[in-house]
Amino acid sequence: MPHRTRPMTALLVFSGINVVLVSTITPVYDFVCFLPYWERRRERCRQERQAALTKDSK
């Protein structure tokens, strides 16, 4: 073999990367999901649905 395998080092690096990813997912999720763009889009869709319902009922 051209190099030594180090399973413990690989396991620690893999675990460390996973810890970093798991600890950063909540702020990223909150940033993406609660952007004002989505709030405005949700409100606009709700208004469009209400307008379509009132138009159909007339």
N, C-alpha and C positions, 0 to 999 in steps of 0.2 A: 504494500500500500504506500502511496506517495505521502500520505499524511496520517496523523493519528486522529481517530474519531474521539470526540469528547461529548458523550451523551448527556452528562450532567450540565455542562455549559450550555448545550443546545436547549435542554429543558428549561434552564433558568432564563435564557434569552427569550424563548417562546412564552414562558409564563409572564415575564416582565412586559413584553409587548402586549399580551392580552390584558394585563392589569391596566396599562395605560389606555388601551382602546376602550375598555369597559368604563373607566373613570371619566372619559371624555365624551361618552355617547349622550349622556343626559343634557349637558349644555348645548351640544350640537343639535339634538332633537328639538329642544325647546326653541332654539334660534330658528330652525327651519320651519317648524310647525306653527309657531306663533308669530310669524312675521306679520306686520300690518297689512301686507298685500293679501294674505289669505283671509284676514278678517274682513277687509273691504270686499273681496270676491264673494265670500260667504253671504255678506249682507246684500250685495247686489243680486245674487242668485235668489235670495229669499224675497226681495222686492219684486223681481221678475215673476216668480211663482205666484205671489199675491196678486200682481197685476193681471196675470193670465187667468187666475181663478175668478177675480171680480169681473173681468171682461166676458168670461164664459157664462157667468151666472146672470148677466143682463139680458 
